[in-house]
C-alpha cells in the first residue's frame, strides 16, 4: 500500500518535485502514523492489532525510488517503536512485507506478481497466524505476505 514516484536526486529540483515528494512521504509515512494515533484508543484491548504495510525496499532500497524506500523504512521504524509502546496494552503490532502486487504502481516491473485480491485474501490469515494467541506461528511458505511480530519478551532478553 502506498504511492511511488521515480526520483533522480542528482537531477535539478523542479516545481513538480516538491508536490510529488510531499505526497509520497505523506501517504507512505505520515498517514499511517496519524491513523494509528487517532485510532489507538479503539484498538487498545486484548487481541487488538495493527498491521503496517511496508516494502522490501525498506530493507533493500530501490535506486530509482529513494523517497519511497526511505518512507517505507520510516514506517518500518515507526512500527518497531510502536510495537514496544503498545505491548503493555496487549496490542499486537505487525509489519506486512508483501510480494510484488499487480497494480498500476508496479506496471511493467517483474514477473510473478500476485493480484490485489490475492493479497487482500492473504492478509487476514497471515495476521491471525502472527498474533500470539496459540494459533501458531507464521510461515512464509504458506502465505504470500511476510509478517513480522518483532522480538517477544522472551527473545528480547537473549
N, C-alpha and C positions, 0 to 999 in steps of 0.2 A: 504494500500500500504506500502510496506517495506519488511524488512527481519528480521527474529527472530531466534536466536540460544539459545540453553539451556546452561545456565552457573550456576555453583555452585561456588560462590565466596569463599566458605570455603575450596574448593579443591586447591591443589597446582597449580600455574600458569604454563602452559605448552607452548611450542613453537607455536602450532596452535591457542592457545587462543588469542594471540596478533593480528593475522590476522582476526579472527572472530570478535573480539572487534572493531577493526578499520573499518571493513566492515559494521558492524551493525550501528555504530554511523554515518559513512559517508552516507550510503543510507537512513537512517531514519531521520537524522537531518541536516547534512551538505549539502547534495544535494538539498533539498527543499529551504534552505536558499540561496545557490548560484544561484539556478534557479530563485528565486524571485528577487534577487539583479540584475541579468543580464537582466531580462525582465521587471522590474518595469516601465521603461520609455515607454514601448509599451503598458502597461496596464493602465497607468495614463491618464484616460479620464472618463468622466461621464458614469457610468454603468460598468466600468471596475471591474473585480472581481478576487479574488484569493481564492482558496479553498485548504486548507491543510488537509490531511487525517491523523488523529491521531488514537487513540485507547482508548477503555475503560481502558486499562492498564495504561494510563496516569493518570487516576483518582483512579484506584484500581490496584496497581502493582501486577504482576504475579510473585510469588516467584521463579519459575523455569526460568524466563526470566527477570532478573533485569535490564540488559542493554537495552533490547527492551523497557521495561517500562520507564526507565529513558530517553531514546532517544525520545519516543513519548511524555513524559511530557515536555521535552525541546522544541519540536516542538509546543506543545500547548502554552507554554510560549512565544515563538517567534511569534506565530500567534496573541496572545493577544497584544503584544507590537507593532507589525506591524500594527494592526488594528488602533491603536491610531495615528501612524505616517502617515498612508495612508489616513485617513479620510479627511484631507484638500484637497486632490486631487480627492475626490469622488470615491476612490477605495474601494469596499466592500470586506473586508477580513473575511473569514469564516473558521470554523473548522468543518470538517466532522468526525463524530464518527460512523463508520459503525458497523453493527452487524457482527457476525462471518460469514466470506465468505468462501466458499468451494474451497480452494486452497491447494497446496502441503504443505504450511506452517501450515495449520490447520488440516491436515490429522490425523484421529484418535481422534480428540477432539470435544466433544459436538455434540448435535443434533440440527436440525432446522437451519442449515446453508443455506444461500442464494447462488445462483450461481454467479460467476463473471459477467455474462451477466445481471442478475437482478440488481446487484449493479451498473453496468455501465448505465443501463437504468434509474435507480432511481436518479442518480446524477444531470442531467440537470434540472429535475422538482424540486428537493429539493433545488438546488441552486437558481433557478428563484423565488421560493416561499420565500426564505430567503433574497433576495435583496430587500431593502425597496423602491419599485417603484410603490406602490399602488396595487401590485399583491395580497397581503395578507401575513399572517404570516405562518411559517412552523408549521406543526403539526406532531409529530412522529406517530400518529395513521394512517396517510395517506402515509407515506413514510418509507422505511426500513432503512433510514440513518438519524441520528440526526445532524442537522447543528446548529451551534451557531454563531450568529452575534455579540454577546457580548453586552455590555451596549451601549445604544444610548445616544445622548447628553441630552435628557430629563431625562432618569432614572439614568444617571451618577451623576447628581446633587442631587438626592434624598438621 
